[in-house]
């Protein structure tokens, strides 16, 4: 929403896996690990359609005070099929659609559209 093309965030394995899932799904252009040991960062290139950002909204579902878990049957389409839920499962970070196909549930992290 700020109109930035790139951003850098401190490295965490979960954050990097989420960024890779967003690249695979087409919401961001690229995510790269940079740096060594304590100074590791994730360099993210955002994706735009002309001047409009590819990501128009994000809603956190699980919060530290209220974790939300769902079985694969409870993962319904987001925004009438125009958005995605991202779920952390025993098989890694997946979209809701992929988790339903693999028949695994887990913690619903966020919804993006």
C-alpha positions in Angstrom: 0.0 0.0 0.0 3.0 2.3 0.5 4.0 1.9 -3.1 7.4 0.3 -2.4 9.0 -2.1 -4.9 11.3 -3.9 -2.4 11.5 -4.5 1.3 13.9 -6.1 3.6 12.9 -8.0 6.8 15.0 -9.8 9.4 15.4 -13.5 8.6 13.3 -16.1 10.3 12.8 -19.6 8.8 9.0 -19.4 9.1 8.9 -16.0 7.4 11.1 -17.2 4.6 8.9 -20.3 4.0 5.8 -18.0 3.9 7.6 -15.7 1.4 8.5 -18.7 -0.8 4.9 -19.8 -0.7 3.8 -16.3 -1.7 6.2 -16.4 -4.7 4.9 -19.8 -5.7 1.3 -18.5 -5.6 2.2 -15.3 -7.5 1.6 -12.6 -4.9 5.2 -11.5 -4.8 7.9 -11.5 -7.4 10.9 -12.9 -5.5 12.3 -13.6 -2.0 16.0 -14.1 -1.4 18.1 -14.9 1.7 21.0 -12.5 2.1 23.7 -12.0 4.7 25.3 -14.3 7.2 24.8 -15.5 10.7 23.2 -12.7 12.8 22.8 -10.2 9.9 20.6 -12.4 7.7 17.7 -10.7 6.0 15.0 -11.6 3.5 15.0 -9.3 0.4 11.5 -9.3 -1.1 10.5 -7.9 -4.5 6.8 -7.0 -4.6 4.7 -7.7 -7.7 2.6 -5.0 -9.4 0.1 -5.0 -12.3 1.0 -1.7 -13.8 0.6 0.7 -10.8 -1.7 -1.5 -8.8 -0.1 -3.9 -6.3 -0.9 -7.6 -6.7 -1.7 -7.8 -3.0 -4.8 -5.8 -2.2 -5.4 -7.0 1.4 -4.2 -9.2 4.2 -6.1 -10.3 7.3 -4.4 -12.2 10.1 -6.4 -15.1 11.3 -4.2 -16.7 14.0 -2.9 -14.3 16.6 -0.6 -15.0 19.6 -3.6 -14.7 21.9 -6.0 -16.6 19.7 -4.7 -19.5 17.6 -7.0 -20.8 15.0 -6.7 -24.4 13.8 -8.7 -26.1 11.1 -9.0 -29.6 9.7 -8.9 -29.9 5.9 -12.7 -30.1 5.7 -13.0 -26.7 7.4 -10.7 -24.9 4.9 -13.2 -23.1 2.7 -12.5 -20.7 -0.3 -11.5 -17.2 0.6 -13.2 -14.1 -0.9 -15.4 -16.3 -3.1 -12.3 -18.0 -4.7 -10.4 -14.7 -5.3 -8.2 -15.0 -2.2 -6.2 -17.6 -0.4 -5.7 -18.9 3.2 -2.2 -19.9 4.2 -1.9 -22.8 6.6 1.1 -24.2 8.4 0.8 -28.0 8.3 3.1 -30.9 9.2 4.1 -30.9 5.5 5.1 -27.2 5.5 3.3 -23.9 4.6 0.5 -24.5 2.1 -2.5 -22.6 0.7 -5.9 -23.7 1.9 -6.6 -25.3 -1.5 -3.4 -27.3 -1.4 -4.1 -28.5 2.2 -7.5 -29.7 1.2 -6.1 -31.6 -1.7 -3.4 -33.2 0.5 -6.0 -33.8 3.3 -4.0 -32.1 6.0 -5.1 -29.5 8.5 -3.1 -27.1 10.6 -2.9 -23.5 11.9 -4.5 -20.9 9.7 -2.0 -18.1 9.5 -3.6 -15.4 7.3 -5.9 -14.7 4.5 -4.7 -12.7 1.4 -6.4 -11.3 -1.6 
